[in-house]
Amino acid sequence: MNLPYCVGLTGGVGSGKSTAARLFAALGAALVDTDAIAHALTAAAGVAMAAIAAEFGWEVVAADGSLDRVAMRSRVFADGSVRQRLEQILHPLIHAEAECQVAVAQAPYIILIVPLLVENLATWRPDMARIAVVDCDEQQQIERTASRPGVSLAQIRAILAAQSPRAARLAIADDIIDNRAGLAELEAQVCRLHQAYLANCAPPK
């Protein structure tokens, strides 16, 4: 598919990629968020729910027909093969929907948010002109994630253990957004990258 100029945005849990994405959007970029797509696919009457129920049973389906995320998360952390089976259902659907949203986006460029980009690089890299990685220290990731309601320290450490290491994310980066110093510095870096992306996606004169 011939896609518009697209920047992949990733980062570990609690790194601040959602904040960075909002800053890009405020400057005029279009956002395509694979997490939001996954939530839509697993909402009540979501496209993925029939296949998920067939694979894992109705025990992972909430009363309203959506994915019971607590039940599913418990299975995933208890058995690594469950994650793989779930991803086999969701990832092709997420990728197809993301490509559709990118193709119709009305903006100079698109920020395509893929939290697990390292783990699925072969699938996503052809869609992306550049990759931007939001980075911070692991302790900052833990502290920021712990501020979210309903997330325990054990869950945070399990999430960190399941994600690719920081070094692997940095290794795929064309652009590194350092989010260790606070919002003002994050905004400044996003503004600089925004100008660079505008220049990159502009047609030659």
C-alpha positions as CSV (number, residue, x, y, z in Angstrom):
1,M,0.0,0.0,0.0
2,N,1.3,3.5,-0.9
3,L,0.9,5.2,2.5
4,P,1.4,8.9,3.4
5,Y,4.5,10.1,5.3
6,C,4.2,8.1,8.5
7,V,6.4,8.3,11.6
8,G,6.3,5.3,14.0
9,L,6.2,6.3,17.6
10,T,7.0,3.8,20.4
11,G,8.4,3.6,23.9
12,G,8.2,1.5,27.0
13,V,5.3,1.6,29.4
14,G,5.3,4.9,31.3
15,S,7.8,6.5,28.9
16,G,5.4,9.3,27.9
17,K,4.6,8.3,24.3
18,S,1.0,9.2,24.8
19,T,2.0,12.7,25.9
20,A,4.4,13.1,23.0
21,A,1.7,11.9,20.6
22,R,-0.7,14.6,21.9
23,L,2.0,17.2,21.4
24,F,2.5,16.1,17.8
25,A,-1.3,16.2,17.3
26,A,-1.5,19.8,18.7
27,L,1.0,20.8,16.1
28,G,-1.1,19.3,13.3
29,A,-0.1,15.7,12.9
30,A,-2.7,13.0,12.5
31,L,-2.6,10.2,15.1
32,V,-3.2,6.5,14.5
33,D,-3.1,4.7,17.8
34,T,-2.9,0.9,17.7
35,D,-3.9,0.6,21.3
36,A,-7.1,2.5,20.6
37,I,-7.7,0.2,17.6
38,A,-7.1,-2.9,19.8
39,H,-9.6,-1.6,22.3
40,A,-12.2,-1.1,19.5
41,L,-11.6,-4.6,18.2
42,T,-12.2,-6.0,21.7
43,A,-15.1,-3.8,22.7
44,A,-18.7,-5.1,22.9
45,A,-19.5,-6.4,19.3
46,G,-15.8,-5.8,18.4
47,V,-14.6,-7.5,15.3
48,A,-12.1,-9.7,17.2
49,M,-14.5,-10.9,20.0
50,A,-15.9,-13.9,18.2
51,A,-12.5,-15.3,17.5
52,I,-11.3,-14.6,21.0
53,A,-14.3,-16.3,22.6
54,A,-13.7,-19.3,20.3
55,E,-10.0,-19.5,21.2
56,F,-10.2,-18.9,25.0
57,G,-13.8,-19.5,26.0
58,W,-16.5,-17.2,27.3
59,E,-14.6,-16.9,30.6
60,V,-12.6,-14.0,29.1
61,V,-15.8,-12.2,27.8
62,A,-17.4,-9.7,30.0
63,A,-21.2,-9.5,30.5
64,D,-21.5,-6.7,27.9
65,G,-19.7,-8.8,25.3
66,S,-16.4,-7.0,25.5
67,L,-13.0,-8.5,26.5
68,D,-12.7,-9.1,30.2
69,R,-9.2,-7.5,30.4
70,V,-8.5,-8.6,34.0
71,A,-9.3,-12.3,33.2
72,M,-7.3,-12.1,29.9
73,R,-4.3,-10.4,31.6
74,S,-4.3,-13.1,34.3
75,R,-4.1,-15.8,31.6
76,V,-1.4,-14.0,29.7
77,F,0.9,-13.5,32.7
78,A,0.3,-17.1,33.8
79,D,1.1,-18.7,30.4
80,G,3.3,-17.1,27.7
81,S,1.6,-19.1,24.9
82,V,-1.7,-17.3,25.7
83,R,-0.2,-14.0,24.7
84,Q,1.0,-15.5,21.4
85,R,-2.4,-16.9,20.6
86,L,-4.1,-13.6,21.4
87,E,-1.6,-11.7,19.2
88,Q,-2.2,-14.1,16.3
89,I,-5.9,-13.0,16.4
90,L,-5.4,-9.3,17.1
91,H,-2.3,-8.2,15.3
92,P,-3.4,-8.8,11.7
93,L,-6.7,-7.0,12.4
94,I,-4.9,-4.1,14.1
95,H,-2.4,-3.7,11.3
96,A,-5.1,-3.8,8.6
97,E,-7.2,-1.1,10.4
98,A,-4.1,1.0,11.1
99,E,-3.2,1.0,7.4
100,C,-6.7,2.1,6.5
101,Q,-6.6,5.0,9.0
102,V,-3.2,6.1,7.8
103,A,-4.3,6.0,4.2
104,V,-7.3,8.3,4.8
105,A,-5.7,10.7,7.3
106,Q,-5.8,14.4,6.4
107,A,-2.6,15.8,7.7
108,P,0.9,16.7,6.6
109,Y,2.2,13.5,8.3
110,I,0.9,10.7,10.5
111,I,2.2,9.6,13.9
112,L,1.5,5.9,14.1
113,I,1.7,4.8,17.8
114,V,2.8,1.2,18.2
115,P,3.8,0.3,21.8
116,L,5.3,-3.1,20.8
117,L,7.1,-1.9,17.7
118,V,10.3,-3.7,18.5
119,E,8.5,-7.0,18.9
120,N,6.7,-6.6,15.6
121,L,9.2,-4.6,13.6
122,A,9.0,-6.7,10.5
123,T,5.2,-6.1,10.2
124,W,5.3,-2.3,10.8
125,R,8.6,-1.1,9.4
126,P,7.5,-0.9,5.8
127,D,4.7,1.5,6.8
128,M,7.1,4.0,8.5
129,A,9.4,6.6,7.0
130,R,11.0,7.1,10.4
131,I,10.8,5.7,13.9
132,A,10.8,7.9,17.0
133,V,11.4,6.4,20.4
134,V,10.3,8.1,23.6
135,D,12.8,7.2,26.2
136,C,13.3,7.7,29.9
137,D,14.9,5.8,32.8
138,E,13.3,2.6,34.0
139,Q,12.7,4.0,37.5
140,Q,10.8,6.8,35.9
141,Q,8.7,4.3,33.9
142,I,7.8,2.6,37.1
143,E,6.9,5.8,39.0
144,R,4.8,7.2,36.1
145,T,3.0,3.9,35.6
146,A,2.4,3.5,39.3
147,S,0.5,6.8,39.3
148,R,-2.2,5.2,37.1
149,P,-5.2,3.9,39.0
150,G,-5.5,0.1,39.6
151,V,-2.0,-0.8,38.6
152,S,0.2,-2.6,41.1
153,L,3.9,-2.6,41.3
154,A,4.0,-6.4,40.5
155,Q,1.9,-5.7,37.4
156,I,4.3,-2.9,36.3
157,R,7.3,-5.1,36.7
158,A,5.6,-7.9,34.8
159,I,4.8,-5.5,31.9
160,L,8.4,-4.3,31.9
161,A,9.7,-7.9,31.8
162,A,7.4,-8.7,28.9
163,Q,8.5,-5.7,26.8
164,S,11.7,-5.5,24.8
165,P,14.6,-3.9,26.7
166,R,15.3,-0.2,26.5
167,A,18.4,-0.9,24.4
168,A,16.4,-2.7,21.8
169,R,14.0,0.2,21.4
170,L,16.9,2.7,21.1
171,A,18.6,0.5,18.5
172,I,15.6,0.9,16.1
173,A,15.2,4.6,16.6
174,D,15.8,7.2,13.9
175,D,14.9,9.9,16.4
176,I,15.1,9.6,20.2
177,I,12.8,11.8,22.3
178,D,14.4,12.1,25.7
179,N,11.6,12.3,28.3
180,R,13.7,12.4,31.4
181,A,13.7,16.1,32.1
182,G,10.0,17.1,32.1
183,L,7.2,18.5,29.9
184,A,8.9,21.7,28.8
185,E,11.9,19.8,27.3
186,L,9.6,17.2,25.8
187,E,7.6,19.9,24.1
188,A,10.8,21.5,22.7
189,Q,12.0,18.2,21.2
190,V,8.6,17.5,19.7
191,C,8.6,20.9,18.1
192,R,12.0,20.3,16.6
193,L,11.0,17.0,15.2
194,H,7.7,18.4,13.9
195,Q,9.6,20.9,11.8
196,A,11.9,18.1,10.5
197,Y,9.0,15.9,9.6
198,L,7.2,18.7,7.8
199,A,10.4,19.3,5.8
200,N,10.8,15.6,5.1
201,C,7.2,15.1,3.8
202,A,7.1,18.3,1.7
203,P,7.1,17.7,-2.0
204,P,10.3,18.8,-3.8
205,K,10.2,22.3,-5.3
